[in-house]
Amino acid sequence: MTTAAKLPKSFAWGYATAAYQIEGAANKDGREPSIWDTFAKIQGKIADGSSGDVATDSYNRWQEDVQLLKSYGVKAYRFSLSWSRIIPKGGREDPVNEQGIKHYRTLIEELLKEGIIPFVTLYHWDLPQALDDRYGGWLDKAEIVQDFANYAKLCFESFGDLVQNWITFNEPWVISILGYGNGIFAPGHVSNTEPWIVAHNIILAHAHAVKLYRDEFKEKQGGQIGITLDSTWLIPYDDTDASKEATLRAMEFRLGRFADPIYKGYYPSRVKDVLGDRLPEFTPEEVEIVKGSSDFFGLNTYTTHLVQDGGDDELNGLVKTTHARIDGTQLGTQSDLGWLQTYGPGFRWLLNYLWKAYEKPIYVTENGFPVKGENDLFVEEAVNDIDRQEYFREYAEALLQAVTEDGADVRGYFGWSLLDNFEWAEGYKIRFGVTHVDYTTQKRTPKKSAEFLTQWFKEHIEE
């Protein structure tokens, strides 16, 4: 009789959230606006006209949320810090908000008390508005790199004795492309030059924060630090050379544009070929700092796309993507978002690709599914989230196969998300949570998917 394959005892599983999506308390205890506070107030930018002013009120209800995590039996919790709650105006000369620091320190202490490992993200898209006003935020390399490093240092000093797992940035692709390319996310710029500048500056800010941690904190605090990149898995639409080449190019625009500099020290060739001199260059001194500047590979992934050559959108590498195969069948179950379908095999392939290409331990820092039409259901119906359960089943099994059969070094998995929350430009119309939130009363109700993942990891992690 063979023993069922299991993940190692040290495997960290849990859920992820982001400050602006859950905290609320936008003006409380010294916090000042971020670019998302400003952007959400612009008419027409958020689908339902909402904002993160209240969100799931987790700034005030954090104890309830920690108890929710405990009830789910998680080993870890990934959350982000609000820069403008810690340094309200953001800059290295600006005053520090001790109330903000106290809040996060108390939260971290409570997590540890309950046996939950904190994974802390420094930046999940919410740049202090004051820095955007002062010098254009991510567009000004000289200023933003220093200000981010200063903010990171304060966090290492304030929480590093308790936190062993740091993530500098969440999804620089989204920050640069959606925020500065097509303008659908904060700060809402539309440009074919700014995304490449912003991405370049984020990579440098990340690398300087990592160097600072390694030089001044790592030996004493003993933690690890890295970055979270997002990627879909991409498959050629058909067997033509054009589709195969388009898939490689799309992968370099989506993932390689960040992963290659950080893990290998240079931008991918196909990106250079398309962008030419619009793509900034790293100086030899910058390459020294950037190359190898992540202890692990943080991965946010949700779906798989089929890729064809064509289109005039440089932001994604001049390709067209779809979920429909050449015979018209779909890859998987459709979610509440057009770009997201269930397809477990793609997750397995992506994990293998990353492990072979970059040879770093992988943490899946986000993965989840918004059930189609869930927002229109009564809570009694919404909690029976069959499509989300099936999604997690497929992706969990794919993860297990990647680790136990293929040998990929995957060390953690965080479902997105602990709670239904403010889903950026979609507002509150889209629900990703394993916990239903009634936004009127803030009542939290566990969904069946939470029960499923609790049981699955209980059965598939060595004791």
C-alpha positions in Angstrom: 0.0 0.0 0.0 1.5 3.4 -1.0 1.3 6.4 1.2 -0.6 9.4 -0.3 1.7 12.1 -1.5 2.1 15.0 1.0 3.6 18.4 1.3 6.4 18.9 3.8 5.6 19.8 7.4 7.2 23.2 7.0 4.8 24.1 4.1 3.1 27.5 4.9 -0.5 27.8 3.8 -3.0 30.5 4.6 -4.8 33.5 3.1 -3.8 36.9 1.7 -5.2 40.4 1.9 -4.2 43.9 1.1 -4.4 47.0 3.2 -6.5 49.3 1.0 -8.9 46.4 0.1 -9.8 45.5 3.7 -8.7 48.1 6.3 -11.1 51.1 5.8 -10.5 53.7 8.6 -9.2 55.9 5.8 -8.8 59.0 8.0 -8.3 57.4 11.4 -5.3 57.6 13.7 -3.2 59.8 11.5 -3.5 58.0 8.1 -3.4 60.2 5.1 -4.6 59.5 1.5 -2.9 57.1 -0.9 -3.2 57.3 -4.7 -6.1 54.8 -4.4 -8.1 57.1 -2.1 -7.8 59.8 -4.7 -8.4 57.6 -7.7 -11.5 56.0 -6.3 -13.1 59.4 -5.8 -12.9 60.2 -9.6 -16.3 59.6 -11.1 -16.4 56.6 -13.4 -13.2 54.9 -12.3 -14.8 52.4 -9.9 -17.6 50.2 -11.4 -20.0 50.8 -8.5 -18.8 54.2 -7.5 -17.4 52.9 -4.2 -14.0 53.3 -2.5 -11.9 51.6 0.2 -13.0 54.2 2.8 -14.7 51.5 4.9 -13.9 48.3 3.0 -14.3 45.4 5.4 -13.4 47.7 8.4 -10.5 45.4 9.3 -8.5 48.2 10.9 -11.1 48.1 13.6 -12.1 44.4 13.3 -8.6 42.9 13.1 -9.0 40.7 16.2 -12.1 39.1 14.7 -10.2 38.5 11.5 -7.3 36.9 13.4 -9.8 34.6 15.1 -11.2 33.8 11.7 -7.8 32.8 10.4 -7.3 30.6 13.6 -10.6 28.9 13.0 -9.5 28.0 9.5 -6.4 26.3 10.9 -4.0 28.3 8.7 -0.2 28.3 9.3 0.4 31.8 7.8 -1.2 35.1 6.8 0.0 37.4 4.1 -1.1 41.1 4.5 0.2 44.4 3.4 1.1 47.6 5.3 -0.4 50.9 4.4 2.6 53.3 3.7 0.5 56.3 4.3 -0.6 54.9 7.7 3.1 54.6 8.8 4.5 57.7 7.1 1.4 59.7 6.2 3.2 62.0 3.7 5.5 59.2 2.6 8.9 60.9 2.4 12.2 60.4 4.2 12.0 63.8 5.8 8.3 63.5 6.7 7.1 62.6 10.2 6.4 59.0 11.3 2.9 58.0 12.6 3.5 56.0 15.7 -0.2 55.0 15.9 0.2 53.3 12.6 3.2 51.4 13.7 1.5 50.4 17.0 -1.5 49.1 15.1 0.6 46.8 12.9 2.8 45.7 15.7 -0.2 44.7 17.8 -1.7 42.8 14.8 1.6 40.9 14.3 1.9 40.1 18.0 -1.6 38.7 18.0 -0.9 36.5 14.9 2.2 35.1 16.5 0.3 34.4 19.8 -2.2 32.4 17.8 0.6 30.4 16.0 0.1 32.2 12.6 3.3 33.2 10.7 3.1 36.8 9.3 4.1 37.3 5.6 4.3 41.1 5.3 4.1 43.0 2.0 5.5 46.5 2.1 3.7 47.8 -1.0 0.4 46.7 -2.4 -0.3 49.6 -4.8 -1.2 52.3 -2.3 1.5 55.0 -2.7 1.1 58.0 -0.4 -0.7 60.7 -2.4 1.7 63.3 -1.1 4.6 61.7 -3.0 2.6 61.6 -6.2 1.9 65.3 -5.7 5.4 66.2 -4.7 7.4 64.6 -7.6 5.2 62.2 -9.6 5.7 59.2 -7.4 7.1 56.2 -9.3 8.2 58.3 -12.3 11.0 60.0 -10.3 13.8 57.5 -9.8 16.1 59.5 -7.6 13.4 60.4 -5.1 11.1 57.3 -5.0 14.0 54.8 -4.6 15.2 56.7 -1.6 11.8 57.2 -0.1 10.8 53.6 -0.5 14.1 52.4 1.0 13.5 54.7 4.0 10.0 53.4 4.5 11.3 49.8 4.2 14.0 50.5 6.8 11.4 51.9 9.2 9.4 48.7 8.8 12.4 46.4 9.4 13.2 48.4 12.5 9.6 48.4 13.8 8.6 44.8 13.0 11.7 42.9 12.0 12.2 41.3 15.4 8.8 39.6 14.8 8.6 39.2 11.0 10.7 36.6 9.2 9.1 36.9 5.8 9.1 40.1 3.8 7.7 40.9 0.3 8.8 44.3 -1.1 6.2 44.8 -3.9 3.0 43.1 -5.0 2.7 42.8 -8.8 4.8 45.5 -10.4 3.2 44.5 -13.7 -0.1 45.8 -12.5 1.3 48.9 -10.9 3.1 49.9 -14.1 0.7 48.7 -16.9 -2.7 49.3 -15.3 -1.6 52.4 -13.4 0.6 54.1 -16.0 -0.2 52.3 -19.3 -4.0 52.0 -19.8 -4.9 54.1 -16.8 -7.6 51.8 -15.3 -5.9 51.7 -11.9 -4.4 54.5 -9.8 -3.0 57.0 -10.6 -4.8 56.6 -13.9 -2.1 57.6 -16.4 -2.4 56.6 -20.1 1.0 56.4 -21.8 3.3 54.2 -23.9 6.5 55.4 -22.2 5.6 55.7 -18.5 5.0 52.0 -17.8 8.5 51.1 -18.7 10.0 53.9 -16.6 7.8 53.0 -13.6 8.6 49.3 -13.8 12.3 50.1 -14.0 12.1 52.3 -10.9 10.1 49.7 -8.9 12.8 47.1 -9.7 15.4 49.5 -8.4 13.4 50.4 -5.3 12.9 46.7 -4.5 16.6 46.0 -5.0 17.7 48.8 -2.7 15.3 47.7 0.0 16.6 44.2 -0.2 20.2 45.3 -0.1 19.4 47.4 3.0 17.7 44.4 4.7 20.6 42.1 3.9 23.3 44.6 4.9 21.7 45.9 8.1 19.0 43.5 9.4 19.2 39.9 8.0 22.1 38.7 10.2 20.4 39.9 13.4 16.7 39.2 12.4 17.3 36.0 10.4 14.4 36.6 7.9 14.0 36.3 4.2 13.0 38.9 1.6 11.7 38.9 -1.9 9.2 40.2 -4.4 5.8 39.0 -5.7 5.3 38.9 -9.4 2.1 38.0 -11.2 1.7 35.8 -14.2 -0.8 33.7 -16.1 0.4 30.5 -17.7 0.5 31.0 -21.5 0.0 28.4 -24.2 0.2 28.8 -28.0 -3.3 29.0 -29.5 -2.3 26.7 -32.3 0.8 24.9 -33.6 2.1 27.7 -35.8 5.5 29.3 -35.4 3.8 32.7 -35.1 1.7 31.6 -32.1 4.7 29.9 -30.4 6.8 33.0 -30.8 4.0 35.2 -29.6 3.7 33.1 -26.5 7.4 33.5 -25.7 7.1 37.2 -26.3 4.0 37.5 -24.1 5.7 35.6 -21.3 8.7 38.0 -21.4 6.4 41.1 -21.3 4.3 39.7 -18.4 6.9 37.9 -16.3 10.4 38.1 -17.7 10.4 41.9 -17.8 10.6 41.7 -13.9 11.9 38.2 -13.2 14.9 38.3 -15.6 16.5 41.5 -14.2 15.9 40.4 -10.6 17.1 36.8 -10.9 19.5 37.1 -13.9 20.5 40.8 -14.1 19.1 41.8 -17.5 15.9 42.6 -19.5 14.7 39.9 -21.9 15.6 40.3 -25.6 12.1 40.3 -27.0 11.1 43.2 -24.7 14.1 45.2 -25.9 13.3 44.4 -29.5 9.7 45.8 -29.2 10.4 48.8 -27.0 13.8 49.9 -28.2 15.1 53.0 -26.4 11.9 53.5 -24.4 13.1 50.7 -22.2 15.5 52.2 -19.6 18.9 50.6 -19.1 20.5 49.5 -15.8 23.9 50.9 -15.1 26.6 48.3 -14.2 26.3 49.5 -10.6 22.5 49.0 -10.7 22.9 45.5 -12.1 25.1 44.6 -9.1 22.2 45.6 -6.8 19.4 44.2 -8.8 20.7 40.8 -9.8 19.9 38.2 -7.2 17.8 40.6 -5.2 15.1 38.1 -4.1 15.5 35.1 -1.7 12.4 33.4 -3.2 10.0 33.7 -6.1 6.7 35.2 -4.9 4.0 34.2 -7.4 0.4 35.5 -7.9 -1.4 33.4 -10.4 -5.0 32.8 -11.3 -5.5 31.4 -14.8 -4.1 30.3 -18.2 -4.5 32.0 -21.5 -4.1 30.9 -25.1 -1.9 33.2 -27.1 -1.9 34.4 -30.8 0.3 36.9 -32.5 -1.3 40.2 -33.4 -3.0 43.3 -32.1 -1.3 46.7 -31.6 -1.2 46.7 -27.8 2.5 47.0 -26.8 1.6 46.8 -23.1 1.1 43.1 -23.4 3.7 42.4 -26.2 1.6 42.7 -29.3 -0.4 39.5 -28.7 -4.1 38.5 -28.4 -5.2 36.2 -25.6 -8.3 34.0 -25.2 -9.7 31.1 -23.2 -11.3 29.6 -26.3 -9.5 26.7 -28.0 -9.3 26.4 -31.7 -12.3 24.1 -31.7 -14.3 26.6 -29.7 -14.2 24.8 -26.4 -13.3 26.7 -23.3 -10.3 26.0 -21.1 -12.4 25.7 -17.9 -15.2 27.1 -15.7 -15.8 30.9 -16.3 -15.4 33.2 -13.3 -17.0 36.6 -12.6 -14.1 38.2 -14.4 -13.7 37.8 -18.2 -10.0 37.1 -18.0 -10.2 34.3 -15.4 -11.2 30.6 -15.9 -10.3 27.5 -14.0 -7.4 25.5 -15.5 -5.4 23.5 -13.0 -2.9 22.0 -15.5 -1.6 25.5 -16.4 -0.8 26.1 -12.7 1.4 22.9 -12.6 3.2 23.9 -15.8 3.8 27.4 -14.5 5.3 26.2 -11.2 7.6 23.9 -13.1 8.6 26.6 -15.5 9.5 29.0 -12.7 11.5 26.4 -10.7 13.5 25.5 -13.8 14.0 29.0 -15.1 14.8 30.8 -11.9 15.9 28.1 -9.4 14.4 29.8 -6.4 12.0 28.5 -3.8 8.4 29.5 -4.8 5.7 30.9 -2.6 2.3 31.1 -4.2 1.3 34.4 -2.6 -2.2 34.7 -4.3 -4.5 32.3 -6.0 -8.3 32.4 -6.1 -11.6 32.5 -8.0 -14.6 34.9 -8.0 -17.7 32.8 -8.6 -19.9 34.1 -11.4 -22.9 36.0 -10.2 -22.0 35.5 -6.5 -22.6 39.2 -5.6 -26.3 38.8 -6.6 -26.9 35.9 -4.2 -28.2 35.8 -0.7 -25.6 34.9 1.9 -27.2 31.4 2.3 -26.6 30.7 -1.4 -23.2 32.5 -1.7 -21.6 30.4 1.0 -22.2 27.2 -1.1 -19.5 28.3 -3.6 -19.2 25.1 -5.6 -17.2 26.7 -8.5 -14.6 28.1 -6.0 -14.3 24.8 -4.3 -13.7 23.1 -7.6 -11.1 25.7 -8.5 -9.2 25.2 -5.2 -9.4 21.4 -5.6 -7.9 21.6 -9.1 -5.2 24.1 -8.2 -4.3 22.4 -4.9 -3.9 19.0 -6.7 -1.8 20.7 -9.4 0.4 22.2 -6.7 0.8 18.8 -5.0 1.8 17.2 -8.3 4.3 19.9 -9.0 6.0 19.3 -5.7 5.8 15.6 -5.2 6.0 14.3 -8.8 7.9 17.1 -10.6 10.2 18.2 -7.8 9.4 21.9 -7.9 10.4 23.6 -4.6 7.2 25.3 -3.6 7.1 26.3 0.1 3.8 28.1 0.6 0.3 28.8 -0.7 -1.9 31.7 0.1 -5.5 31.7 -1.2 -7.0 35.0 -2.4 -8.7 36.1 -0.3 -9.5 35.8 3.4 -12.5 38.1 2.9 -14.7 39.5 0.2 -13.4 43.0 -0.2 -12.9 46.1 -2.3 -11.8 44.6 -5.6 -10.1 47.7 -7.0 -11.7 49.1 -10.2 -14.6 46.5 -9.8 -15.5 48.0 -6.4 -17.6 45.5 -4.3 -19.2 43.8 -7.3 -16.7 41.0 -7.5 -16.2 38.6 -4.5 -13.0 36.6 -4.1 -13.3 35.7 -0.4 -13.5 32.4 1.3 -15.5 34.4 3.9 -18.7 36.2 2.9 -18.9 39.8 4.0 -22.2 41.7 4.4 -20.9 45.2 3.6 -23.8 46.8 5.5 -23.3 45.0 8.8 -19.7 43.7 8.2 -20.8 40.3 9.3 -18.4 37.6 8.3 -19.7 34.2 7.2 -17.4 31.3 6.2 -18.0 29.8 2.8 -17.7 26.1 2.0 -14.4 26.8 0.1 -12.8 27.8 3.4 -13.9 24.5 4.9 -12.6 22.7 1.8 -9.1 24.2 2.0 -8.8 23.6 5.7 -9.5 20.0 5.2 -7.4 19.6 2.1 -4.2 21.0 3.7 -4.9 19.0 6.9 -4.8 15.9 4.8 -1.9 16.9 2.5 0.7 18.3 4.9 2.9 15.9 6.8 2.3 16.0 10.6 
